[in-house]
Structures are given as structure tokens and as C-alpha cells.
């Protein structure tokens, strides 16, 4: 927990403080991008921070939806009516879902929560970008030095708790059943804590500020309502000493084709055809004239009784 108890000694924080304060001193208007874990961005206008966003903190739309003033379907309809605007202020006020003062409070809460998430995480660098506009700016910006001071005050208060936690480190789970009444926030956190979600995950799950949830998780750990298991055990991967021999399947033997039936033996053909003898078939005697000299005409005369 040394990183929580000594927030000013983290690597990269000095670079962030120097860059952000320099933007305020120079009256910078644009975006100061802060890569890291979770990282984020500060949006400035004339040297004042008017918005901040981070993957480590819920944005103003998540906080507004959590307030039960508007549900998801109504929000989607307002976004469509406004042509896809991420923060349809005019529609929210016109439909009576929230007043202008309430929306300003939500934007301030989102700005400060994102600043806390960025400062509480790892800062890898800073980059100033011109020509950008935030989607949910506050009406009156925050001086960079005062914004950083407030974020560090929250980190110091978190580190002073008996069981300090990091927003993105510990993964609590419910402990034994409580023997005293629980607050709505405590019941909600116990219902979502499963040993896999961090305080940041629980903040997105419940639609509350990441700082508020982180402090409440730390208090519930001290009260015995939550507990943190040991570090997640890594699954050992054992590699074989010798590479296994890959046995390829042998192709099946080719099927034997059925043998064709044997060809019939050829009929022996004599080398020379027999010579034909005249009158050997007897057809000459059968059709030729008889030796008595009778002819065919005489045969027909006898049969029909015709005189010569």
C-alpha cells in the first residue's frame, strides 16, 4: 500500500503537475492528454480546467442515469433528437429530466472524479493538443493547481483509512453475513462484489463516483463486510522436455480393383479356307431340270390340267 500512503512520490506525477500548471499559467485552450493506467485527458479553456475524462471514472451521463431522473430509453431518444450529441443539455432541460443547476453539479462531479482517477493511477506522459472541445464542460473552470490539490487531498484521506485500497488493484468479495443493518450503498456493493471486480469496476457497475466507491470499499473492509482474497494464482503451463513425436495417420491401403473376367479363348481359324466343290451342296440338283427332260412348264401344265 506504499503507493497509496505516499501519493506524491509516484513516478510521473511531477510531470503531470508541471504540465498542467504550465497550461494554466500560459492560458492554454485545448486538451492535455495523459497516457497511462487508466490515463485520461484534461480540457482547458483560457488556462482553466472545464472538463476531464478518464476510462477509470464514470462520465456525467453515467452519473445522471444513476440518479433515476432518466432511463436508458429516454436517454437514447434524446441523443437521437440532438443529432448524436453525447451530452444533450437542451433536451434534458426541455423535457424536464433535469434542471440547469443539477446538470452543472453532475458535470463538476464527473470532472473531479476523473481528475482523481488520473492522479491515482500511473502517468506515462503528457501531450498538449489544440483545437478540441469537451462534450460536457462546466460553466466555471477549475484552476489546475487547486484541482490537483483536491485530488491529492482525496488520496491522502484514502491512505489514512485502516484498510486503504487502490481503485484498480484490490478485488473484494462479500465476507460473513452482516449482523447489523446495511446502508443502500453497502447492500449494492455487496451484491456486485464477486472477487473479480475492483473498486473502479464497482463504480461503473453502480453508476457512482470512483472515489466514493473506493472509500466505501475501504471502510467495508475495515468493518468486516468485505474481504480481499489472496493474489490470483497463475495457471502453470508445463512444457514437455522433449517435443512429442507427431504420428501421422497412414493413408488406408488402396482398394483392390475387381479383376475383369478372362477373355474367351479364340476359336482356331484354319490357315486356308476349304475349296468349294461344284455341286457339293445339292442345290443344283434340287433346282435344276430333271434328267427325264421335264421342265417347269410341264410341271405347271400337269398341276392345272392344261393340255399341251
C-alpha positions in Angstrom: 0.0 0.0 0.0 3.0 2.3 -0.1 1.8 3.8 -3.4 -1.5 4.8 -1.7 0.1 6.1 1.5 2.7 8.2 -0.4 0.7 9.7 -3.4 3.2 12.5 -4.0 6.1 10.1 -4.6 4.6 8.2 -7.6 6.5 8.2 -10.8 5.1 10.5 -13.4 3.0 12.7 -11.0 5.6 15.5 -11.1 5.5 15.6 -14.9 1.7 15.8 -14.8 1.7 18.6 -12.2 4.3 20.6 -14.1 2.5 20.2 -17.5 -1.0 21.0 -16.1 0.1 24.0 -14.1 2.1 25.3 -17.1 -1.0 25.1 -19.2 -2.9 27.2 -16.6 -0.1 29.8 -16.4 0.1 30.2 -20.2 -3.7 30.4 -20.6 -3.8 27.3 -22.7 -7.0 26.3 -24.5 -7.2 22.7 -25.7 -6.6 19.2 -24.4 -3.9 17.8 -22.2 -3.8 14.1 -22.9 -2.3 11.9 -20.2 -1.5 8.4 -21.3 -1.1 5.9 -18.6 -3.2 3.5 -16.5 -6.1 4.4 -16.6 -4.9 7.7 -18.1 -7.3 10.4 -19.4 -7.4 14.0 -20.5 -7.9 17.4 -19.1 -9.8 20.0 -21.2 -8.8 23.6 -20.6 -10.2 26.9 -21.7 -8.1 30.0 -21.1 -6.0 28.2 -18.6 -8.9 26.8 -16.6 -9.9 23.1 -16.5 -13.5 22.9 -17.7 -13.7 19.1 -18.1 -11.8 15.9 -17.5 -12.5 12.4 -18.7 -10.9 9.1 -17.9 -11.5 5.4 -18.6 -11.1 5.0 -14.8 -14.2 7.1 -13.8 -17.8 7.2 -14.9 -18.7 10.2 -17.1 -21.6 12.6 -16.5 -24.0 10.6 -18.5 -23.4 7.5 -16.3 -23.9 9.6 -13.1 -27.1 11.2 -14.5 -28.6 7.8 -15.5 -27.8 6.5 -12.0 -29.9 9.3 -10.4 -33.0 7.7 -11.9 -34.1 11.0 -13.4 -34.0 9.4 -16.8 -33.8 5.9 -18.1 -31.8 4.4 -20.9 -34.5 4.5 -23.5 -35.3 8.2 -22.8 -31.6 9.0 -22.9 -31.2 7.2 -26.3 -34.2 9.2 -27.7 -32.7 12.5 -26.5 -29.4 11.6 -28.2 -31.2 10.9 -31.5 -33.2 14.1 -31.3 -30.0 16.1 -30.7 -28.3 14.6 -33.7 -26.0 12.3 -31.8 -24.7 14.7 -29.1 -23.1 12.9 -26.2 -24.5 15.5 -23.7 -27.9 16.7 -24.8 -28.3 19.6 -22.3 -31.1 21.4 -24.2 -33.2 18.2 -24.5 -32.7 17.3 -20.8 -33.9 20.7 -19.7 -36.7 20.9 -22.3 -38.2 17.5 -21.3 -37.9 18.3 -17.6 -35.5 15.4 -16.8 -33.1 17.7 -15.0 -32.6 21.4 -14.4 -29.6 23.5 -15.4 -28.2 23.6 -11.9 -28.5 19.9 -11.5 -26.6 19.3 -14.7 -23.8 21.7 -13.6 -23.4 19.7 -10.4 -23.2 16.4 -12.3 -20.5 17.9 -14.6 -18.4 19.1 -11.7 -18.7 15.7 -10.0 -17.5 14.0 -13.2 -14.6 16.4 -13.6 -13.3 16.0 -10.1 -13.8 12.2 -10.2 -11.9 11.9 -13.5 -9.1 14.0 -12.1 -8.8 11.7 -9.0 -8.7 8.6 -11.2 -5.9 10.1 -13.4 -3.8 11.2 -10.4 -4.4 7.9 -8.5 -3.2 5.9 -11.5 0.1 5.6 -13.4 1.1 8.6 -15.5 3.3 7.8 -18.5 3.5 11.3 -20.1 1.6 14.4 -21.2 0.7 15.9 -24.6 -1.0 19.2 -25.3 -3.4 19.2 -28.2 -5.0 22.3 -29.7 -8.5 22.6 -31.3 -10.5 20.2 -29.2 -13.8 20.8 -27.3 -15.2 18.8 -24.4 -18.7 17.5 -24.6 -19.8 18.3 -21.1 -17.8 21.4 -19.8 -18.6 23.2 -16.6 -19.6 26.8 -16.7 -16.8 28.0 -14.4 -13.5 26.2 -14.8 -11.1 25.0 -12.1 -7.6 26.3 -11.7 -5.2 23.4 -12.4 -3.3 23.8 -9.1 -6.4 23.7 -7.0 -7.7 20.7 -9.0 -4.5 18.7 -8.3 -4.6 19.8 -4.7 -8.1 18.4 -4.3 -7.1 15.1 -5.9 -4.1 14.7 -3.6 -6.3 15.5 -0.6 -8.6 12.6 -1.5 -5.6 10.3 -2.0 -4.3 11.3 1.5 -7.7 10.7 3.1 -7.9 7.3 1.4 -4.4 6.3 2.6 -5.3 7.3 6.2 -8.0 4.6 6.4 -7.2 1.4 8.3 -7.6 -0.6 5.1 -6.7 1.6 2.2 -7.3 0.3 -1.3 -6.4 1.3 -4.8 -9.2 2.0 -7.3 -7.8 -0.5 -9.8 -6.0 -3.1 -7.5 -8.0 -4.9 -4.9 -10.9 -7.2 -5.8 -13.2 -7.6 -2.8 -15.8 -10.2 -2.2 -18.5 -10.5 0.5 -17.4 -11.7 3.9 -19.7 -13.3 6.5 -23.3 -12.1 6.8 -23.6 -8.7 8.5 -25.1 -8.6 12.0 -26.3 -5.0 11.6 -28.4 -3.1 9.2 -26.7 -2.1 5.9 -27.0 1.2 4.0 -28.3 1.1 0.4 -24.7 1.7 -0.9 -23.4 -1.2 1.2 -26.1 -3.6 0.0 -25.4 -2.6 -3.6 -21.7 -3.1 -3.3 -22.0 -6.4 -1.6 -24.4 -7.5 -4.3 -21.9 -6.7 -7.0 -18.6 -7.6 -5.3 -17.6 -11.1 -6.5 -13.8 -11.2 -6.1 -13.2 -10.2 -9.8 -14.3 -6.5 -9.7 -12.1 -3.7 -8.5 -13.5 -0.5 -6.9 -13.3 1.1 -10.3 -15.4 -1.7 -11.8 -17.9 -1.4 -9.0 -18.2 2.4 -9.6 -19.2 1.7 -13.2 -21.5 -1.1 -12.2 -23.4 1.1 -9.7 -23.1 4.4 -11.5 -21.3 6.1 -8.6 -18.1 8.1 -8.4 -14.9 6.1 -8.3 -13.7 8.0 -5.3 -16.9 7.5 -3.3 -16.9 3.7 -4.1 -13.2 3.3 -3.3 -13.6 4.9 0.1 -16.7 2.9 0.9 -14.9 -0.4 -0.1 -12.1 0.5 2.2 -14.5 1.2 5.1 -16.4 -2.1 4.5 -13.1 -4.0 4.6 -12.4 -2.4 8.0 -15.9 -3.4 9.2 -15.6 -6.9 8.0 -18.3 -6.6 5.4 -15.9 -7.3 2.6 -12.7 -9.2 2.3 -9.9 -9.4 -0.2 -8.6 -12.8 -1.2 -5.0 -13.5 -2.0 -3.5 -12.7 -5.3 -4.9 -14.5 -8.2 -2.9 -17.7 -8.8 -1.4 -18.1 -12.1 -2.1 -21.2 -14.0 1.2 -23.0 -14.6 1.9 -24.0 -18.1 4.2 -27.1 -18.2 6.2 -27.6 -21.4 7.3 -31.1 -22.3 11.0 -31.8 -22.0 11.1 -33.4 -25.4 8.9 -32.5 -28.2 6.2 -35.2 -28.7 6.5 -37.2 -31.8 3.7 -36.4 -34.1 2.4 -39.5 -35.7 0.8 -39.0 -39.0 -2.1 -41.2 -39.9 -1.1 -43.6 -42.6 -3.3 -43.5 -45.6 -5.6 -46.5 -46.0 -4.4 -49.1 -48.4 -5.8 -48.7 -51.9 -8.8 -50.9 -52.6 -8.2 -53.7 -54.9 -10.0 -53.3 -58.2 -12.1 -56.3 -59.3 -10.3 -58.4 -61.9 -12.1 -58.5 -65.3 -13.4 -61.9 -66.3 -10.9 -63.8 -68.5 -11.4 -63.3 -72.2 -12.9 -66.3 -74.1 -10.4 -68.4 -75.9 -10.3 -67.6 -79.6 -11.8 -70.1 -82.0 -9.0 -71.5 -84.0 -9.1 -70.3 -87.6 -7.6 -72.6 -90.2 -4.8 -71.1 -92.2 -6.7 -71.7 -95.5 -10.4 -71.9 -96.2 -11.7 -75.2 -97.8 -12.1 -75.0 -101.5 -15.7 -75.3 -102.7 -16.5 -78.2 -105.0 -19.3 -77.6 -107.6 -22.5 -79.4 -106.7 -21.4 -80.2 -103.2 -24.4 -78.5 -101.6 -27.0 -80.3 -103.7 -28.8 -77.1 -104.6 -28.1 -77.6 -108.3 -29.8 -80.9 -108.4 -32.8 -79.5 -106.4 -33.4 -76.6 -108.7 -32.0 -77.7 -112.0 -34.1 -79.6 -114.7 -34.7 -83.4 -114.2 -32.9 -85.9 -116.3 -36.2 -87.0 -118.0 -36.2 -83.7 -119.7 -39.4 -82.4 -117.9 -39.3 -78.7 -117.4 -41.1 -76.3 -115.1 -43.7 -75.5 -117.7 -44.6 -79.1 -117.9 -44.9 -79.3 -114.2 -47.4 -76.5 -114.1 -49.4 -78.0 -117.0 -49.8 -81.3 -115.2 -50.9 -79.5 -112.0 -53.6 -77.4 -113.6 -54.7 -79.9 -116.2 -53.8 -77.8 -119.2 -53.4 -79.6 -122.5 -50.2 -79.1 -124.4 
